Amino acid sequence: MNAEFVNPFLQALQNVLSMMAQMELKPGKPQLKQDEMARGDVSGIIGMVGPQVKGSFSISFEEKLACEIMSKMVGEEPDTLDDEVCDMVGEITNMVTGGAKKTLGEKGYEFQMATPIVVSGKDHTISHRSDGKKLIMPFSHQAGQAYIEICFEEISSS
Amino acid sequence: MNAEFVNPFLQALQNVLSMMAQMELKPGKPQLKQDEMARGDVSGIIGMVGPQVKGSFSISFEEKLACEIMSKMVGEEPDTLDDEVCDMVGEITNMVTGGAKKTLGEKGYEFQMATPIVVSGKDHTISHRSDGKKLIMPFSHQAGQAYIEICFEEISSS
């Protein structure tokens, strides 16, 4: 998995947050090895399947950051990770993956998106189970951390 | 979503657990509405995409039940939800979805599986974000509860 594949997700995340919440997250150092695990209080997860590849994408937020994004979007800060925040995280997951899908489709990498799933629970970890390469990338904001993780593997022709 | 679509997942789960761990989980009452949420300490999640439908499948275990399955499979009970237990949950997710895929393919419902993701974290909730129907089904065992949740929606032809 190279930068050509990963950058569309990073750009889509920054576009979505800048557009929806006028917020900028500072990207950290991407990790190719699985020493670090995506970790957060609320995560959006989506599966992807194309003719040659299959994979998964996740985005995890610390509670305070998720609430801050919600606050910036609707003008009122939620106290906890309520159903509306989970909806928003599902929507962000869809929009980021949809943005990356469009860019990657133009480059000849086609895939279809499954439906998103939102996980809520204090300090959970996300682990993508695949033989393919995994890229994890932290983002920071004064309200808290976010992580995205992208993973793709080639479909065997069996 | 009707029984024809759901039963292959339930049967595949029971086959997998009986084959891998000689265990039988007692199925509870399936719920079509989203009043109840899948909840557990470790969950396996996978996306599915077909020509007409897309969706997601999850299976969530309470910690003690996941450890009990691990113990039955390898003869040694883990103390916590370690990496091996997460591996096993990812594998169960793959096997159950793969079993259901085979049965459903024979009935003319085709889909491809994305790669599984495992979530670990005390008492997290799983929420499938889709316009389609969601079915949640509890399973019980003396060691603890498990939940499977299946969700499919039709792909719009846009």
Contacts between the chains, C-beta under 8 A, distances in Angstrom:
chain1	res1	chain2	res2	distance
A	43	B	119	7.3
A	45	B	45	5.8
A	45	B	117	5.5
A	45	B	119	7.9
A	46	B	47	6.1
A	47	B	46	6.1
A	47	B	47	1.7
A	47	B	48	7.0
A	47	B	49	7.2
A	47	B	56	6.8
A	47	B	113	7.7
A	47	B	114	2.7
A	47	B	115	7.1
A	48	B	47	7.0
A	48	B	49	7.9
A	48	B	114	5.7
A	49	B	47	7.2
A	49	B	48	7.9
A	49	B	49	4.4
A	49	B	112	4.3
A	49	B	113	7.2
A	49	B	114	5.3
A	54	B	112	6.8
A	54	B	113	7.0
A	54	B	114	5.1
A	54	B	115	5.6
A	55	B	114	6.5
A	55	B	115	5.6
A	56	B	47	6.9
A	56	B	114	5.6
A	56	B	115	5.1
A	56	B	116	7.7
A	56	B	117	5.3
A	58	B	117	6.4
A	86	B	127	5.7
A	86	B	129	7.9
A	87	B	129	7.3
A	90	B	127	7.7
A	90	B	129	3.7
A	93	B	129	7.9
A	94	B	129	7.8
A	112	B	49	4.3
A	112	B	54	6.8
A	112	B	155	7.9
A	113	B	47	7.7
A	113	B	49	7.2
A	113	B	54	7.1
A	114	B	47	2.7
A	114	B	48	5.8
A	114	B	49	5.3
A	114	B	54	5.1
A	114	B	55	6.5
A	114	B	56	5.6
A	114	B	114	5.7
A	115	B	47	7.1
A	115	B	54	5.6
A	115	B	55	5.6
A	115	B	56	5.1
A	115	B	128	6.5
A	115	B	129	6.3
A	115	B	130	4.1
A	115	B	132	7.4
A	115	B	151	6.3
A	115	B	153	6.2
A	116	B	56	7.7
A	116	B	129	4.7
A	116	B	130	7.9
A	117	B	45	5.5
A	117	B	56	5.3
A	117	B	58	6.5
A	117	B	126	6.2
A	117	B	127	6.8
A	117	B	128	5.3
A	117	B	129	6.6
A	118	B	126	7.8
A	118	B	127	4.7
A	118	B	129	5.9
A	119	B	43	7.3
A	119	B	45	7.9
A	119	B	119	5.1
A	119	B	121	7.9
A	119	B	124	5.5
A	119	B	125	7.2
A	119	B	126	5.8
A	119	B	127	7.7
A	120	B	124	6.4
A	120	B	125	5.1
A	120	B	127	7.1
A	121	B	119	7.9
A	121	B	121	4.5
A	121	B	122	7.0
A	121	B	123	6.1
A	121	B	124	2.7
A	121	B	125	6.3
A	122	B	121	7.0
A	122	B	122	7.4
A	123	B	121	6.1
A	124	B	119	5.6
A	124	B	120	6.4
A	124	B	121	2.7
A	124	B	124	5.0
A	125	B	119	7.2
A	125	B	120	5.1
A	125	B	121	6.3
A	126	B	117	6.2
A	126	B	118	7.8
A	126	B	119	5.8
A	127	B	86	5.7
A	127	B	90	7.7
A	127	B	117	6.8
A	127	B	118	4.7
A	127	B	119	7.7
A	127	B	120	7.1
A	128	B	115	6.6
A	128	B	116	8.0
A	128	B	117	5.3
A	129	B	86	8.0
A	129	B	87	7.3
A	129	B	90	3.7
A	129	B	93	8.0
A	129	B	94	7.8
A	129	B	115	6.3
A	129	B	116	4.7
A	129	B	117	6.6
A	129	B	118	5.9
A	130	B	115	4.1
A	130	B	116	7.9
A	132	B	115	7.4
A	151	B	115	6.3
A	153	B	115	6.1
A	155	B	112	7.9
